[in-house]
Amino acid sequence: MYYLGLDIGGTTIKAGLINEANRVLESRKVPTVIDDLGSLISKLTELIRDFQKSGSIDAVGIGVPGLRSTKTHVIATSPNIPCLTNINLEASVADQVHLKVVSENDANAGAYAEFICGAGTGMQHLAYLTLGTGLGSGLILNGSLYAGASGYGGEFGHTVIDPNGRLCACGRQGCVETVASGTGIVTTTRERLKIAPHSLLNEIAPPLTAEKIYEAAVRGDETAREVFAETGRWFGLACANLINLLNLEMIVIGGGVMASGEVLLGSAIEIARQHAFASSFADCQIVQSRLWPDAGMIGAALLARDR
């Protein structure tokens, strides 16, 4: 039996065909349409039909960066994809392709994938954090994907740590993801460059990105290294809060920013060690994803299979 997973990102839709052994047999990418619902649904249905040419698909899962209700299956809001507001995407797609379709928050899908066949296999209590444009998060508690009362649980990136802090894409101030994310890294860098005229970062051709800042850090640029150290401090505090709150066995970290590896992760782990209860920290491993960048896609397919 075969299951198709679709992971809708802010710029790209990733699609992969998964078999019963949780293996990705083939995958494709297409650009995301963020402001036209009809065009987005057309993109999704075209992808599904394209995969159907290769063989029978038993179910389709869709990972969405937004709040999806477990009661109505309606996506209440998706800050980075404005056309996905108050829409039952799975019903709209199912009507077109005549297959079983399920949807889920993309970070929840990633958490489920890591739990089933990734770094968190065998764990009962884990958090999956994705450091990309924002900070996505999904929780596995007591061996089950945690959704909360309505399906909106696990939005750790939008917990407020500084009510007078930076404006977040969600419209509020001081969310964790404003300082611990790719966007946060760029903002922190721009702030520091105002007092660092000799930094290598001043010579980088626009646009400024977390990847370019990381490259400057590797080349020894002091400002870039300070930016990653500061980001690591914020991220480490966030991990400490999760560890103290939930007594987790593991925090799995994915997302594009984690290409920076130990430049960020080493600092974050040390800060988490300092601020979490020692006994709780000892219970919890902080590791990189085994399935990134395909965790959301794989998890969406597995949820389509298991629901």
N, C-alpha and C positions, 0 to 999 in steps of 0.2 A: 504494500500500500504506500501511496505517496502523498505528501502534504506540502503545500506551498506557503512560504512565509514571506510577507511583505513588510519592510521596515521603512516607514515614511520619515525622512529627515528633512531638515529645513532647505536643503539644496538638492538632495538625491533620494530617490526611492531605490532601495536594494531588495531584490527578490531572489529567493533560493528554493530549490526543490529538495525536500528532505525525505529520506526513506525510514523504514521502521527501526533501523540501527542508528538513527540520529545523524547520519552522514549527509553532507551537502553534495548532491549529485551534479548540480549545475546552478549557476547564478548569473544575474544580469543587473544592470543599473540603468535608470533613466532619470532625467531631471524632474524635480518636484514642481508642480504648479501650486502656488500658495494662495492665489487670490481669485480663483475661478473654480467653483465646486464641480461644475459640469466637466470641465477639462481635466480636473484631477481624477474624477471617477472614470473618465475615458482612458486616462493613462493606466489606471489600475486594471481595468477590464482588458485592455489590450495586452498588458503583461500576462495576465492569467490565461487568456486565450492563446498567447504565444507558447506558454509552457504546456498547454493542453495538446499542442501538436506533437509533443514528445511522448505523451502517454496520459493515462487516466490519473486525475487528481481527486483524492477523496475529500479533502477539506482545505480551506484557505484561512490563514491567520494574518491579521494586519496589526502592526505595532504603530501607535499614533502618539506623537508628543503632545499630550493634553489630558484633560480630566474626562474620563469615560465612566458613565454611571453603570453600576452593576444591576440596578433596578430597571432602567429603561434602555440600556445599551446606547444611549445618546451621548455624543461628545459635547460636553458643556462649553468647553473653550480650549483653544490650542493657540497660545500666544504667538508662536512663530509661523503658523499656517492659518491665517485669518478666515479662510473660507470654511474651515472645519469648526463651525460654531453652531451648537444646537442641531446637530445632524446625526442621524443613525447611519453611519457609514457602512456598517456590515450589511444592513438591509438593502441599502442602495446598490451595493456591489453585487449582493446575492441575486437581486432581481435581474441583473444583467447577465450573470454567468451561470445561474441555476445550479450553484454549489452551496454546501454549508460554508458559511463565512463567520468568523468570530473576530472581534477587535479587542485590543488591550493597550493600556499605556505602554509606550515603547521601553521604558526602563523596567517596568514590571515584567515585560516579555524577556528582557535581558537577564533579569534576576532568575526567572524560571529556567532559562537555558543553562546558566551557570550551575544551578541546583541539580538539574537533571543530568547534564553531561559535560560540565565544565569544571572550574576550579572548586566549586562548592559541592561536588558530588559527595553524598554521605553526610552532609551537614544538616542540622535541623533549624539553625538560627543564623541567618546571614543577611547582610545588606550588600546590594550591588549599586555602586556609584559610577556614573559616567561623567567624566570631565571633558566636555566639549564646548560648544558655544555657551551652554549653561551647565548646571549641575543636576543631572537626572538621578533618580534613586528608586530602587525597588527593594522590597523586604520579603524574605522567607522566614516565617515564624512558626515554630512547632511543626516544621515540615510542610507548610502550606504557604502559597502566595498570599500575602496580606493585602487586603483591599480597603479595609475600614468599613464604616457604616454604609457608604454609598458608592464605593469604588475610588474615592479620591485620596485614599491614604498613601503615605510614603513620599509625599512631596517635600522631601528634606531640603532640597535646594532653595525652597521658599520659606524656610524658618528664618525669622528675623534675628540677627545678631547685633545690629546697630540701627536703631530706629531713626537716627540722624545721618545714616550712611548714604551710599550711592543709590540712585534710582534704578530699580530693576525693570526688566521687560514686562513683568507682571503688573506694573503700575505702582508697586509699593517701594518703600525705601529700606535698605539695609539687609536684604536677603543674603544668605550664605553665597549664592552663586554670583553675586556682584563682585566678590573678592576671590572666590575659588572656582575658576572656570577659565576658558580661553578668553572670553570677553573681559573678565576681571584682570587677567594677565596683561592684556593690551592697555586697559585703563590705568592700571598701576604703573606701567611703563611710561605712558604719556605724562603722568604726574611727575615721575622721577626725572624725566628728561628735561623738565623745566629748570632743574638745578644741576644737570649733568651735561654741559655743552660738549664735552670731549668724548662722550660715549660712542662706541662703534654703531650704536643703534641710530644715531643721527644720520648715518651714511646709507641706511637701508632704504631702498626704493619702496614707495607706498604700493599697496596698503601694508600697514604694520600688522603682523600676525603673531600668534603664540609660537608657531614653528620658527619664524625668523628670529624671534627673541631667544628661543632655545639655542639656535645655531650660534648667536652672539655669545650666549653664556658658555657654550662649549669652547669657543675661541678665547675665552678668558675675560670677556667684558664684565667689569665689576658691577655696573648698573643692572645688566641682564641677570647676573647671578643673585643680586639683591632682590630683584623682582621675584625670582623663583623661590628664594628663601622666604620672602614675605607671604607668597601664595601658599607655600608649604605650611607655614605657621597657621594660617587661617584654616587650611584643609585639615591639618592635624587636630586643631581644636574641634572642628566639626566631627571628626572621627571619634575623639574622646567623648563628646556628648552622646554619640550613638552607642558607644561601648557602655557608658555608665547608665544610659536609659534602658537598653535592651539586653545587656549581658550577652553579646553576640559571640558566636564561635569564629566568624570570619567576616571581613569586609573585602569584597572583590571590586577592584577598580579597573574601569575601562574608559574608553573615550579617546579622542584624538590627542588631548593634552598629555596623556600618559605615554606618548612616544618620547617624552622627555625623561622617562624612567627615574633613575635614582636622584637626578637633579632636584626633582620635586618630592618623590616618594620618601627618600631618606629623611628629609627634613620633617615631613608630615608624620612619619612613624615616631620620630624622637619626641615631637611635640605631643602626640597622642599618649606616649608613654608617661610624659611628665604630668599630664592633666587628667588622665583616667585613673580610676581606682586601680592600684597595682594588681589586686587579685582578678579584677575584671579584664584588665589589659592582658594578663597572662593567659586568659581563656581564649583570646581573640587573635587570629592571624590576620594580617593586612597584606593582601597579595594582588598581583596583577591578573586581569582576566585571561583565561585560556582561549576564549572564543572571540574576543574582539578582533576585527570590527564587525563580525557576523552575529554577535550574541542576540541582538534584537530580532533579526531575521529568523534565526534558528528558534528562538523562544516563541515567536509568533506561530511558526509552523507546529511546534510541539503543543502549544495551547489549543490549536485547531484540532490536533489529534486527540488530546486528552479531555476536552470538554464535550 
